[in-house]
Amino acid sequence: MSRIHETAIVDPAAEIGDVAIGPYAVVGPGVKLADAVVIEAHSVVQGATSIGSGTRVGPHAVLGCPPQDRKHDGSDTRLEIGADNVFREFTTAHRGSSSGRGLTRIGDRNYFMANSHVAHDCEVGSDCMFANSAAIGGHVTLGDRVILGGLAAVHQHARIGRLAMVGGGGMCAQDVPPFTLAQGDRARLFGLNVTGLRRAGLDTAVISALKAAWRTLFTSGLPARHAVARVREELGEVPEVLEMVRFLETSERGVCRAGGRS
């Protein structure tokens, strides 16, 4: 049985399951809320926005507003949010844009701290962490288990690979490869996110292989294509190493340069 506060405004065209909606919250037409979703006081959910079960939307969060894109023609676009996410106070996530793919997608079990922002046409994986005021621009892709430190920002169309971490205040104008640690303005790479890799349960042998790949790819001084070829030859049997190599090979914005040791 849903618990909807008497001051909340829920449009009759919204599709809601067994949910809780707090004081002065607004749920607009086209919104779909699965069971066990909690919408706290003064939050706004609008547009073609779907929210998966167990997700909690904190006070004053705003989800599903039109994209901040001057080329957007006002057509219907979507925001899809998975299960068990947490959006803390004043967080924002926008729908896709008509000039993009028309869809912003957020996976499961992500944690968005206060004032963080997901822009239009982004793809956010699962188990990611946005610290306070972290923001990603339009068309950004984040892999699973990415951590963005407080006040970190990611430029439009950039990618952050799986299990990468961007330190507080980091400004990423280019791609950050999976498993690495980035920091600074403009962000540079400072080795592997070893603590994150251990917490994720990666085997010691895999971490050692990634360290060897890092040295060849980023600190050996070899031309990029030669470094990639050597890593493929020497470490290509390790799936995580291949994941890093393929990420580099498919980069369109270029990859952050190495700036030192972790």
Secondary structure, DSSP 8 states (H G I E B T S, - for coil): --EE-TT-EE-TT-EE-S-EE-TT-EE-TT-EE-TT-EE-TT-EE-SEEEE-TT-EE-TT-EEEE--S-TT--S---EEEE-SS-EE-TT-EEE---TTTTSEEEE-SS-EE-TT-EE-TT-EE-SS-EE-TT-EE-TT-EE-TT-EE-TT-EE-TT-EE-TT-EE-TT-EESSBB-TTEEEETBTTEEEEE-HHHHHHTT--HHHHHHHHHHHIIIIIS---HHHHHHHHHHHHTT-HHHHHHHHHHHT-SS-B--B-S--
